[in-house]
Amino acid sequence: MGKHCCTQNNSSHNHHHEREDVNLKKEVISVIVVSVLFILGFGFENQLHNTIYSFGEYLVFIPAYLLAGWNVLMSAGKNIVKGKFFDENFLMTVATLGAFAIHKLPEAVAVMLFFKIGELFQELAVNRSRKSIKSLLEIRPDYANLQDEDGIKKVNPEQVNIGDFIVVKPGEKIPLDGEILEGDSQVDTSALTGESVPRMVRKGETVLAGMINQTGVLTLKVTKLFAESSITRILDLVENASSKKAPTQKFMSKFAQYYTPIVVFTSLAVALIPPLLIPNASHGEWVYRALVLLVISCPCGLVISIPLGYFGGVGRAAKKGILVKGATYLDSLLQVKTIVFDKTGTLTKGVFQVTNIVPYNGFTKEELLAFAVGVETYSSHPIAESIRQAYEGEIDDSIIDNYQELAGYGVSAIIDGKRVIAGNDKLLHQENISHDTCNVTGTVVHLAVDNNYAGYILIADQIKEDATFAISRLKELGIEKTVMLTGDNKVIASEIAKNLGLDSYQAELLPEDKVTALENLIYQSKEKEKVAVVGDGINDAPIIARADVGMAMGGLGSDAAIETADIVIMTDAPSKVPEAIEVARKTHNIVWQNIVFALAVKGLFIVLGTFGVASLWEAVFADVGVALVAIFNATRIINN
C-alpha cells in the first residue's frame, strides 16, 4: 500500500509540473493574441468606432476583453454565487463592465490585459523562486542497482527492502539511505545540504538518498525504505512549506476583507452623490471617476507580492540548505531573542574517539572494553559507535541478552550471564555502586559488572568548526541569550560554553530536565519574544516540539527531531542558524516594502482619481506598475 502511494506521489509531482509548463505557454500565447487585438483596436479606434453601431469596435475589443479577462470574470461569478462579493476579481469586473457601459472599450481591455501581464510576471517569478526547491525534485532517484544471487538488476527504489544490497556506480544518485559495506568514494551532498564541497565516505559510514556518487563503486546495505529515506522526507517538507501562512499574510487577508467593501461603497458614493450636490455635474464624469477609483484600488500588487515574497524566502533558505516548513516560521524567527542549543551533534561534531581506558577492581583494559562493546552493541548513540570502533575483536551477539536503554543514564544488558551497566556517574549512584571516580574530566562512560565497579572509558568530542562564529554572529544579530542544555557532565559543559562564548549552560540533564529548563527560559522571556531550540537527537525532540521555533540538524539528526522541527538544517552547521534569521529578516523587509509602497501609491492615485486628475489609463498603469514593482522586489529575496 505504502509503495503504491509513493508511486502515485512521484507521478503526480511530474504531472503537476508538466501542467504548470503547459499553462504558462497558454498564458503567453493568450497575452500575445490579446496584445495584437488591443494594438489593432487602439490604432484604428476612430475607423472602428465609425462603423455602423460601432460594430467594428466591438468586434475587436470584446474578444480581446473575454480572452484577457475570462478567468477574472469566472472567478468573480463563482465568488458571487458563494456570497463572496468583495475581492480583486469583483473590483475589476465592476470597473471594466462599467467602462464598457460608458463606451470606454480600450480602457476596459487594458485593465484586463495588464492584469494578465502582471499575473504572467508573477508566474515567471514564482517559477524562478521555485528553482532551488525544484532541484530537490530533480534529485529524486529513478532506479536502484539491486544485487542478489542472479547478479545486479535495475529496479524502482520503492521495490527495495531494508537489508537488501545495492550497488552505486560513479555518477549515479544514491537511491536509498544505507551503510557502506564495500568501497570508498567522494559524494556530492549539495542537493541535500547546500554544501558544494564533495565529502569523502568509507566503509562503515552511512550515506543518504539524494547524494551523488562521484568517484568509486559503493556497495550499500539498505537501512531505510524509499518512503522513509532522507530525500523523500525532504521533498514532503518542501512541498508542504507554502501551506502554513505567515501572520503578515493572514493580516493582509483580513485587511482585504475590510478594504475591498470600503473601496466599493466609496466608489458608489463618488458616482452617485456629487451629481446630486454639485450644480451642472455630469453623471457620466462622476461614474468615470468612480471606475478610476475601482481600478486604482484593486489590491493586485499586494495579493501577488506578499505570498511571492514569503515563497522566495522559503526558496532562498532551501538554496542555503535550510528547509523552512512554512512561511509562518520565517516571521517567528524575527521575534527570537533566546536560542537554546543541544551540545552533542549540534555544537560539537558528535564524532567521538576513545582516548583512555581505566580499569578498576582487577579488570583489565581488554576486559573492560569487551564488556563496553557488548553492552553498547545495540545502541545508536555516537559514544557507543566510538566504543565499537575502538574494539578490534568480533562481537558475539548470542551472549547478549535483555538489552535496555536507560534514558539520560546509559544502557544495561546481560552479557554471558553477567549484568553489565554502562553510563554516566548518575547511573552508578542510582544503582548504589561504590566508586571514587565522580569528577573525571571529559566525556566518560562508567561500567559496572554484577554491581562491581569495573572502571571507565574516556571519550573525546570536538567542537564544530563554525560553532564559535555562529554564536558571535547571533549576538551581532541581536540575540540576547544563547544557552546550552546537555546531558553531559558539568566539567565538559563548562569548558565548551566558555570556548564558544555562550551566555549560560545547564549540564547533566535528563530529557525531562531539558523540558523543565526550557519552560523556565520561556517563562522568563518577555511578551512577544520567542525562544528557539536547536538540536539533533531523539532526546531533543521534546524540547524542539515545545520551543516557539524548533530547529533540527537534518544531515545526521534523528528522524524524531527532524519530523518535530519547524526548520531543518541539512548541513548540520550551527552557522546556518544566523543565516536562517538573516533570510527571515530580508523576507520581512521586502514584504513590508511592498505593502507600504502599494498602499502609498494607491492612496495618492485615489485622491487624484476622485478629483478627476487621474484618468482610467493612469489608473491602469498605476495598478499594474505597483504590481510589477512589487513582484520584481519580491524576487530579490531569491536572487540575493
C-alpha positions as CSV (number, residue, x, y, z in Angstrom):
1,M,0.0,0.0,0.0
2,G,2.8,2.4,1.0
3,K,4.7,1.7,-2.2
4,H,1.6,2.3,-4.3
5,C,1.1,5.7,-2.7
6,C,4.7,6.6,-3.1
7,T,4.5,5.9,-6.8
8,Q,1.4,8.0,-7.2
9,N,3.1,10.9,-5.4
10,N,6.1,10.6,-7.7
11,S,4.0,10.7,-10.9
12,S,1.7,13.4,-9.5
13,H,4.7,15.6,-9.0
14,N,5.7,15.1,-12.6
15,H,2.2,15.7,-13.9
16,H,1.8,18.8,-11.8
17,H,5.0,20.4,-13.2
18,E,4.0,19.4,-16.8
19,R,0.6,21.0,-16.3
20,E,2.4,24.2,-15.0
21,D,4.6,24.4,-18.1
22,V,1.6,23.9,-20.4
23,N,-0.5,26.5,-18.6
24,L,2.4,29.0,-18.7
25,K,2.7,28.6,-22.5
26,K,-1.0,29.0,-22.9
27,E,-0.9,32.3,-20.9
28,V,2.0,33.6,-23.0
29,I,0.1,32.9,-26.3
30,S,-3.1,34.4,-24.8
31,V,-1.3,37.6,-23.8
32,I,0.3,37.9,-27.3
33,V,-3.1,37.5,-29.1
34,V,-4.8,40.0,-26.8
35,S,-2.0,42.4,-27.2
36,V,-2.3,42.2,-31.0
37,L,-6.0,42.8,-30.9
38,F,-5.6,45.6,-28.4
39,I,-2.9,47.4,-30.6
40,L,-5.1,47.0,-33.7
41,G,-8.2,48.3,-31.9
42,F,-6.4,51.2,-30.3
43,G,-4.6,52.1,-33.6
44,F,-7.7,52.1,-35.7
45,E,-10.2,53.2,-32.9
46,N,-11.7,56.1,-34.9
47,Q,-12.3,54.0,-38.0
48,L,-13.8,51.1,-36.0
49,H,-15.9,53.5,-33.9
50,N,-17.4,55.0,-37.1
51,T,-18.7,51.6,-38.4
52,I,-22.5,51.0,-38.1
53,Y,-23.4,50.8,-34.4
54,S,-19.6,50.8,-33.7
55,F,-19.8,47.2,-34.7
56,G,-16.1,47.1,-35.8
57,E,-15.0,48.4,-32.4
58,Y,-17.0,45.7,-30.5
59,L,-15.8,43.0,-32.9
60,V,-12.2,43.7,-31.9
61,F,-12.4,44.7,-28.3
62,I,-15.0,42.2,-27.0
63,P,-13.0,39.0,-28.0
64,A,-9.8,40.7,-26.6
65,Y,-11.7,41.5,-23.3
66,L,-13.1,38.0,-22.9
67,L,-9.7,36.4,-23.8
68,A,-7.9,38.5,-21.3
69,G,-10.4,38.6,-18.6
70,W,-12.2,35.3,-18.7
71,N,-10.6,33.9,-15.6
72,V,-11.3,37.1,-13.7
73,L,-15.0,37.1,-14.8
74,M,-15.4,33.4,-13.9
75,S,-13.8,33.8,-10.5
76,A,-15.9,36.9,-9.7
77,G,-19.1,35.0,-10.8
78,K,-18.2,31.9,-8.7
79,N,-17.4,34.0,-5.7
80,I,-20.7,35.9,-6.0
81,V,-22.6,32.6,-6.1
82,K,-20.8,31.7,-2.9
83,G,-21.7,35.0,-1.3
84,K,-18.1,36.4,-1.5
85,F,-18.6,39.7,-3.3
86,F,-15.6,41.7,-2.3
87,D,-12.3,40.7,-3.8
88,E,-10.0,41.9,-6.6
89,N,-11.9,39.9,-9.2
90,F,-15.1,41.7,-8.3
91,L,-13.5,45.1,-8.3
92,M,-12.0,44.5,-11.8
93,T,-15.2,43.1,-13.2
94,V,-17.3,46.0,-12.0
95,A,-14.8,48.5,-13.2
96,T,-14.4,47.0,-16.7
97,L,-18.1,46.4,-17.3
98,G,-18.7,50.0,-16.2
99,A,-16.1,51.1,-18.7
100,F,-18.0,49.2,-21.4
101,A,-21.2,50.8,-20.2
102,I,-19.8,54.3,-20.8
103,H,-18.1,53.2,-24.0
104,K,-14.5,53.2,-22.8
105,L,-13.7,49.9,-24.6
106,P,-9.9,50.3,-24.9
107,E,-9.6,51.1,-21.2
108,A,-11.7,48.1,-20.2
109,V,-9.5,45.8,-22.3
110,A,-6.3,47.5,-21.0
111,V,-7.3,46.7,-17.3
112,M,-7.7,43.0,-18.1
113,L,-4.7,42.8,-20.4
114,F,-2.3,44.5,-17.9
115,F,-3.6,42.4,-15.0
116,K,-3.0,39.3,-17.2
117,I,0.6,40.5,-17.9
118,G,1.1,41.1,-14.2
119,E,-0.1,37.6,-13.4
120,L,2.3,36.2,-16.1
121,F,5.2,38.0,-14.5
122,Q,4.1,36.7,-11.1
123,E,4.1,33.1,-12.5
124,L,7.5,33.6,-14.0
125,A,8.8,35.0,-10.7
126,V,7.3,32.1,-8.8
127,N,8.9,29.6,-11.2
128,R,12.2,31.3,-10.7
129,S,11.9,31.2,-6.9
130,R,10.9,27.6,-7.1
131,K,14.1,26.6,-9.0
132,S,16.1,25.9,-5.8
133,I,13.2,23.8,-4.5
134,K,12.6,22.1,-7.8
135,S,16.3,21.0,-7.8
136,L,15.3,18.7,-4.9
137,L,12.6,17.1,-7.0
138,E,15.1,16.5,-9.8
139,I,17.4,14.5,-7.5
140,R,14.7,12.0,-6.7
141,P,16.4,8.8,-7.6
142,D,14.9,7.0,-10.6
143,Y,16.4,3.5,-10.1
144,A,18.5,1.3,-7.8
145,N,21.0,-1.4,-8.8
146,L,19.7,-4.3,-6.7
147,Q,22.3,-7.1,-6.0
148,D,21.1,-10.7,-5.5
149,E,22.1,-14.2,-6.3
150,D,21.4,-13.7,-10.0
151,G,23.7,-10.6,-10.2
152,I,22.7,-6.9,-10.5
153,K,19.4,-5.7,-11.8
154,K,18.0,-2.2,-12.2
155,V,14.7,-1.7,-10.2
156,N,12.5,1.0,-8.9
157,P,13.8,2.2,-5.5
158,E,10.4,1.6,-4.0
159,Q,10.9,-2.2,-4.6
160,V,14.0,-2.4,-2.4
161,N,13.6,-3.6,1.2
162,I,15.6,-2.9,4.3
163,G,18.7,-5.2,4.4
164,D,18.9,-5.6,0.6
165,F,22.2,-4.9,-1.1
166,I,22.5,-2.2,-3.8
167,V,25.5,-1.1,-5.9
168,V,26.0,2.6,-6.7
169,K,28.4,3.4,-9.6
170,P,30.3,6.7,-10.2
171,G,28.0,9.4,-11.4
172,E,24.8,7.7,-10.1
173,K,22.5,9.1,-7.5
174,I,22.3,7.1,-4.2
175,P,18.7,5.9,-4.3
176,L,18.2,4.9,-0.6
177,D,19.7,5.5,2.8
178,G,22.3,2.8,3.5
179,E,25.5,1.7,5.2
180,I,28.6,1.2,3.0
181,L,29.8,-2.4,3.0
182,E,32.4,-2.1,0.3
183,G,34.3,0.7,-1.4
184,D,35.1,4.4,-0.7
185,S,34.2,7.4,-2.7
186,Q,33.6,11.1,-2.8
187,V,29.9,12.1,-2.7
188,D,28.2,15.3,-3.7
189,T,25.8,16.3,-0.9
190,S,24.8,19.7,-2.3
191,A,21.3,18.7,-3.2
192,L,20.6,17.7,0.4
193,T,22.8,20.1,2.3
194,G,23.6,23.0,0.0
195,E,27.3,22.3,0.7
196,S,29.3,22.4,-2.6
197,V,32.5,20.7,-1.3
198,P,32.4,16.9,-2.0
199,R,32.6,14.6,1.0
200,M,34.8,11.5,1.4
201,V,32.9,8.4,2.6
202,R,34.3,5.0,3.5
203,K,33.3,1.5,4.6
204,G,31.0,1.5,7.7
205,E,29.7,5.1,7.1
206,T,26.1,5.9,6.3
207,V,25.1,7.7,3.1
208,L,21.8,9.2,2.3
209,A,19.4,9.0,-0.7
210,G,19.9,12.0,-3.0
211,M,23.6,12.2,-2.6
212,I,25.5,11.7,-5.9
213,N,28.4,9.2,-6.0
214,Q,31.4,10.7,-7.8
215,T,34.5,8.5,-7.9
216,G,34.3,4.9,-6.6
217,V,31.9,2.0,-6.7
218,L,29.9,1.6,-3.5
219,T,28.1,-1.5,-2.2
220,L,25.4,-0.5,0.4
221,K,23.2,-2.3,2.8
222,V,19.8,-0.5,2.7
223,T,18.8,0.9,6.1
224,K,15.5,2.6,5.2
225,L,12.7,2.1,2.8
226,F,12.4,4.7,0.0
227,A,9.3,6.2,1.6
228,E,11.2,6.8,4.8
229,S,14.5,8.0,3.1
230,S,16.0,11.4,3.6
231,I,15.2,12.6,0.2
232,T,11.5,11.6,0.4
233,R,11.3,13.3,3.8
234,I,12.8,16.5,2.5
235,L,10.5,16.6,-0.6
236,D,7.5,16.3,1.7
237,L,8.7,19.1,3.9
238,V,9.3,21.4,0.9
239,E,6.0,20.5,-0.9
240,N,4.0,21.4,2.2
241,A,6.0,24.6,3.1
242,S,3.7,27.0,1.4
243,S,0.6,25.7,3.2
244,K,1.5,27.4,6.5
245,K,0.8,31.2,6.1
246,A,2.8,33.8,8.0
247,P,1.0,36.2,10.3
248,T,1.7,39.0,7.7
249,Q,-0.2,37.0,5.1
250,K,-3.1,36.4,7.4
251,F,-3.2,40.1,8.3
252,M,-3.4,41.1,4.7
253,S,-6.2,38.6,4.0
254,K,-8.1,40.1,6.9
255,F,-7.2,43.7,5.8
256,A,-8.7,42.9,2.3
257,Q,-12.0,41.8,3.8
258,Y,-12.5,45.4,5.1
259,Y,-10.5,47.2,2.4
260,T,-12.5,46.0,-0.6
261,P,-16.0,46.8,0.6
262,I,-14.9,50.3,1.7
263,V,-13.5,50.8,-1.8
264,V,-16.7,49.6,-3.5
265,F,-19.0,51.8,-1.4
266,T,-16.7,54.8,-1.7
267,S,-16.8,54.4,-5.5
268,L,-20.6,54.1,-5.4
269,A,-20.7,57.3,-3.3
270,V,-18.4,59.1,-5.8
271,A,-20.7,58.0,-8.7
272,L,-24.0,59.0,-7.1
273,I,-23.6,61.8,-4.5
274,P,-21.6,64.6,-6.3
275,P,-24.1,64.9,-9.3
276,L,-26.9,65.4,-6.7
277,L,-25.0,68.1,-4.8
278,I,-22.9,69.9,-7.4
279,P,-24.7,72.1,-9.9
280,N,-24.3,71.1,-13.6
281,A,-22.3,68.0,-12.6
282,S,-22.2,65.3,-15.2
283,H,-23.3,61.8,-14.2
284,G,-21.1,60.3,-16.8
285,E,-18.0,62.1,-15.5
286,W,-18.5,61.0,-11.9
287,V,-19.3,57.4,-12.9
288,Y,-16.0,57.5,-14.8
289,R,-14.2,58.8,-11.7
290,A,-15.8,56.0,-9.7
291,L,-14.5,53.5,-12.2
292,V,-11.0,55.0,-12.0
293,L,-11.2,54.6,-8.2
294,L,-12.2,51.0,-8.5
295,V,-9.2,50.2,-10.9
296,I,-6.7,52.1,-8.7
297,S,-7.9,50.4,-5.5
298,C,-7.5,46.9,-6.9
299,P,-5.1,45.1,-4.4
300,C,-3.4,43.1,-7.1
301,G,0.1,44.2,-6.1
302,L,-0.4,43.1,-2.5
303,V,-2.3,39.9,-3.4
304,I,0.5,38.8,-5.7
305,S,3.7,40.1,-4.0
306,I,3.2,39.1,-0.3
307,P,2.9,35.3,-0.8
308,L,5.5,35.6,-3.5
309,G,7.8,37.3,-1.0
310,Y,7.4,34.5,1.5
311,F,7.8,31.8,-1.2
312,G,11.0,33.5,-2.2
313,G,12.2,33.4,1.4
314,V,11.5,29.7,1.7
315,G,13.2,29.1,-1.6
316,R,16.2,31.2,-0.6
317,A,16.6,29.3,2.6
318,A,16.4,26.0,0.7
319,K,19.2,27.2,-1.6
320,K,21.3,27.6,1.6
321,G,20.5,24.1,2.9
322,I,17.9,25.4,5.4
323,L,14.4,23.8,5.0
324,V,11.7,26.0,6.4
325,K,8.4,24.1,6.8
326,G,6.2,27.1,6.4
327,A,6.2,30.9,5.9
328,T,4.9,31.4,9.4
329,Y,8.3,30.2,10.8
330,L,10.1,32.9,8.9
331,D,8.0,35.5,10.8
332,S,8.5,33.6,14.1
333,L,12.3,33.9,13.7
334,L,12.1,37.7,13.8
335,Q,10.9,37.6,17.4
336,V,13.5,35.1,18.6
337,K,15.7,36.6,21.4
338,T,16.8,33.4,23.1
339,I,18.4,30.4,21.4
340,V,18.9,27.1,23.2
341,F,21.4,24.6,21.8
342,D,21.9,20.9,22.5
343,K,25.6,20.0,22.7
344,T,26.5,16.7,21.1
345,G,25.9,16.7,17.3
346,T,24.7,20.3,17.4
347,L,27.6,22.4,18.7
348,T,30.1,19.5,18.7
349,K,30.7,17.0,15.9
350,G,29.4,14.0,17.8
351,V,32.4,12.1,16.3
352,F,33.8,10.5,19.4
353,Q,37.1,8.6,19.9
354,V,38.2,6.5,22.8
355,T,41.2,8.3,24.3
356,N,41.7,6.3,27.6
357,I,40.6,3.0,29.2
358,V,41.0,3.0,33.0
359,P,40.1,-0.4,34.6
360,Y,39.4,-0.9,38.4
361,N,39.0,-3.8,40.8
362,G,41.1,-6.4,39.0
363,F,39.6,-5.9,35.5
364,T,42.0,-5.5,32.5
365,K,41.7,-2.9,29.8
366,E,40.8,-5.6,27.3
367,E,38.0,-7.0,29.5
368,L,36.6,-3.5,30.2
369,L,36.5,-2.6,26.5
370,A,34.9,-6.1,25.7
371,F,32.2,-5.5,28.3
372,A,31.6,-2.0,27.0
373,V,31.3,-3.2,23.4
374,G,28.9,-5.9,24.4
375,V,26.6,-3.6,26.4
376,E,26.7,-0.9,23.7
377,T,26.1,-3.3,20.7
378,Y,22.5,-2.2,20.0
379,S,22.9,1.5,21.0
380,S,22.8,4.1,18.2
381,H,24.4,6.8,20.3
382,P,27.7,8.3,18.9
383,I,29.5,7.3,22.0
384,A,28.5,3.7,21.6
385,E,29.8,3.9,18.0
386,S,33.2,5.2,19.1
387,I,33.5,2.3,21.6
388,R,32.6,-0.3,18.9
389,Q,35.3,1.3,16.6
390,A,37.9,1.0,19.3
391,Y,37.3,-2.7,19.6
392,E,39.3,-4.9,17.3
393,G,37.7,-8.3,18.1
394,E,34.5,-9.9,16.9
395,I,31.2,-9.3,18.8
396,D,29.2,-12.4,19.6
397,D,25.6,-11.3,19.7
398,S,24.5,-14.7,21.1
399,I,25.8,-13.9,24.6
400,I,24.0,-10.6,24.8
401,D,20.5,-10.6,26.4
402,N,17.9,-8.3,27.9
403,Y,19.4,-5.1,26.4
404,Q,17.8,-1.9,27.8
405,E,18.3,1.9,27.2
406,L,18.1,4.0,30.3
407,A,17.2,7.5,29.0
408,G,19.5,10.1,30.4
409,Y,21.6,7.5,32.3
410,G,23.1,4.9,29.9
411,V,22.4,1.2,29.0
412,S,22.3,-2.2,30.6
413,A,22.4,-5.8,29.3
414,I,23.1,-9.4,30.4
415,I,26.4,-10.5,28.8
416,D,27.4,-14.1,29.2
417,G,25.2,-14.3,32.3
418,K,26.7,-11.2,33.9
419,R,24.7,-8.0,34.4
420,V,26.6,-5.1,32.8
421,I,25.7,-1.4,33.0
422,A,27.4,1.4,31.2
423,G,26.6,5.1,31.5
424,N,27.2,8.3,33.5
425,D,28.0,8.9,37.1
426,K,24.3,9.3,38.0
427,L,23.7,5.7,36.8
428,L,26.3,4.4,39.3
429,H,24.6,6.4,42.2
430,Q,21.2,5.2,41.1
431,E,22.4,1.6,41.2
432,N,24.3,2.1,44.5
433,I,27.6,1.0,43.1
434,S,30.6,2.0,45.2
435,H,33.2,4.1,43.3
436,D,35.5,7.1,43.9
437,T,35.7,8.5,40.3
438,C,32.9,11.0,40.3
439,N,34.8,14.0,38.9
440,V,36.5,12.7,35.8
441,T,37.2,15.5,33.2
442,G,35.9,14.7,29.8
443,T,33.1,12.5,28.3
444,V,33.2,9.4,30.4
445,V,31.4,6.0,30.3
446,H,31.5,4.2,33.7
447,L,31.0,0.4,33.7
448,A,29.9,-2.0,36.4
449,V,29.7,-5.8,36.2
450,D,27.3,-7.6,38.6
451,N,27.2,-4.4,40.8
452,N,31.0,-4.2,41.0
453,Y,32.7,-1.0,39.6
454,A,34.8,-2.1,36.6
455,G,36.3,1.2,35.6
456,Y,35.7,3.9,33.0
457,I,36.4,4.7,29.3
458,L,37.3,8.3,28.4
459,I,36.0,9.7,25.1
460,A,36.7,12.9,23.3
461,D,34.4,15.0,21.2
462,Q,35.3,18.1,19.1
463,I,33.6,21.5,18.7
464,K,32.3,22.1,15.1
465,E,34.5,24.5,13.1
466,D,31.7,27.1,12.7
467,A,30.2,26.9,16.1
468,T,32.2,29.9,17.6
469,F,31.3,32.0,14.6
470,A,27.7,31.0,14.8
471,I,27.4,32.2,18.4
472,S,29.2,35.5,17.8
473,R,27.1,36.2,14.7
474,L,23.9,35.6,16.6
475,K,25.0,38.2,19.1
476,E,25.7,40.6,16.3
477,L,22.1,40.0,15.1
478,G,20.7,41.0,18.5
479,I,20.1,37.6,20.0
480,E,20.2,38.4,23.8
481,K,20.7,34.9,25.2
482,T,22.5,31.8,24.0
483,V,22.1,28.8,26.2
484,M,23.4,25.2,26.1
485,L,21.4,22.3,27.6
486,T,23.2,19.0,27.8
487,G,23.2,15.6,29.5
488,D,27.0,15.7,29.6
489,N,28.9,16.4,32.8
490,K,29.4,19.9,34.2
491,V,33.2,20.0,33.6
492,I,32.9,19.4,29.8
493,A,29.8,21.6,29.5
494,S,31.6,24.5,31.3
495,E,34.6,24.2,29.1
496,I,32.6,24.2,25.8
497,A,30.3,27.0,26.9
498,K,33.4,29.1,27.8
499,N,35.2,28.3,24.5
500,L,32.1,29.2,22.4
501,G,31.1,32.3,24.3
502,L,27.7,31.1,25.4
503,D,25.8,33.1,27.9
504,S,24.9,30.1,30.1
505,Y,24.6,26.4,30.2
506,Q,22.9,23.6,32.2
507,A,24.6,20.1,32.4
508,E,23.7,16.6,33.4
509,L,20.1,16.9,32.3
510,L,17.7,14.1,31.5
511,P,15.3,14.7,28.6
512,E,12.5,15.8,31.1
513,D,15.0,18.1,32.8
514,K,15.7,19.8,29.4
515,V,11.9,20.4,29.0
516,T,11.8,22.0,32.5
517,A,14.8,24.2,31.8
518,L,13.3,25.3,28.5
519,E,9.9,26.1,30.2
520,N,11.8,28.3,32.6
521,L,13.5,30.2,29.8
522,I,10.2,30.7,28.0
523,Y,8.6,31.9,31.3
524,Q,11.5,34.4,31.8
525,S,11.3,35.8,28.2
526,K,9.4,39.0,27.6
527,E,6.0,39.1,25.9
528,K,6.1,38.6,22.2
529,E,9.8,37.4,22.4
530,K,10.3,33.8,21.3
531,V,12.7,31.1,22.2
532,A,14.3,28.8,19.6
533,V,15.8,25.4,20.2
534,V,18.5,23.7,18.0
535,G,19.0,20.0,18.5
536,D,19.6,16.7,16.7
537,G,19.0,13.7,18.9
538,I,15.8,11.8,19.7
539,N,16.2,13.1,23.3
540,D,15.9,16.7,21.8
541,A,12.6,16.0,20.1
542,P,10.5,17.1,23.2
543,I,12.2,20.5,23.6
544,I,12.2,21.0,19.8
545,A,8.4,20.5,19.9
546,R,8.0,22.7,22.9
547,A,10.0,25.6,21.6
548,D,8.4,28.6,19.8
549,V,10.8,27.8,16.9
550,G,12.2,24.2,16.7
551,M,15.4,23.7,14.6
552,A,16.9,20.3,13.8
553,M,20.2,19.2,12.4
554,G,19.0,17.3,9.3
555,G,22.1,15.7,8.0
556,L,22.8,13.2,10.8
557,G,19.9,14.2,13.1
558,S,17.3,11.7,14.3
559,D,14.1,11.2,12.4
560,A,12.1,12.2,15.5
561,A,14.0,15.6,15.8
562,I,13.6,16.3,12.0
563,E,9.9,15.4,12.0
564,T,9.2,17.6,15.0
565,A,11.2,20.6,13.9
566,D,9.9,23.7,12.2
567,I,13.2,24.3,10.4
568,V,15.7,21.6,9.3
569,I,19.4,22.5,8.8
570,M,20.7,20.0,6.2
571,T,24.4,20.8,6.6
572,D,24.4,20.1,10.4
573,A,26.2,23.5,10.6
574,P,25.4,25.8,13.5
575,S,26.3,28.8,11.3
576,K,23.1,28.1,9.4
577,V,21.1,29.3,12.4
578,P,22.1,33.0,12.0
579,E,21.7,32.6,8.2
580,A,18.1,31.5,8.7
581,I,17.5,34.6,10.8
582,E,19.1,36.8,8.1
583,V,16.8,35.2,5.4
584,A,13.8,35.8,7.6
585,R,14.7,39.5,8.2
586,K,15.3,40.1,4.5
587,T,12.0,38.4,3.6
588,H,10.2,40.5,6.2
589,N,11.8,43.8,5.0
590,I,10.9,43.2,1.3
591,V,7.3,42.1,2.1
592,W,6.7,45.3,4.1
593,Q,8.4,47.4,1.5
594,N,5.8,46.1,-1.0
595,I,2.9,46.7,1.4
596,V,3.9,50.3,2.2
597,F,4.8,51.1,-1.4
598,A,1.5,49.7,-2.7
599,L,-0.7,51.5,-0.2
600,A,1.2,54.8,-0.6
601,V,0.8,54.8,-4.4
602,K,-2.8,53.7,-4.3
603,G,-3.6,56.3,-1.7
604,L,-2.1,59.1,-3.9
605,F,-3.9,58.0,-7.1
606,I,-7.2,57.5,-5.2
607,V,-7.1,61.2,-4.3
608,L,-6.1,62.2,-7.9
609,G,-8.8,60.0,-9.4
610,T,-11.5,61.4,-7.1
611,F,-10.7,65.0,-8.1
612,G,-10.6,64.0,-11.8
613,V,-6.8,64.5,-12.3
614,A,-6.1,60.8,-13.0
615,S,-7.8,59.1,-15.9
616,L,-8.7,55.4,-16.3
617,W,-5.4,55.0,-18.3
618,E,-3.3,56.3,-15.5
619,A,-5.3,54.1,-13.0
620,V,-4.4,51.0,-15.1
621,F,-0.7,51.9,-15.3
622,A,-0.6,52.8,-11.6
623,D,-2.2,49.5,-10.6
624,V,-0.1,47.4,-13.0
625,G,3.0,49.4,-12.1
626,V,2.6,48.8,-8.4
627,A,2.1,45.0,-9.0
628,L,5.2,44.7,-11.3
629,V,7.4,46.7,-8.9
630,A,6.2,44.6,-6.0
631,I,6.9,41.3,-8.0
632,F,10.4,42.4,-9.0
633,N,11.1,43.5,-5.5
634,A,9.9,40.1,-4.1
635,T,12.2,38.2,-6.5
636,R,15.3,40.0,-4.9
637,I,14.9,37.6,-1.9
638,I,15.8,34.5,-4.0
639,N,18.5,36.3,-6.1
640,N,20.5,37.8,-3.3
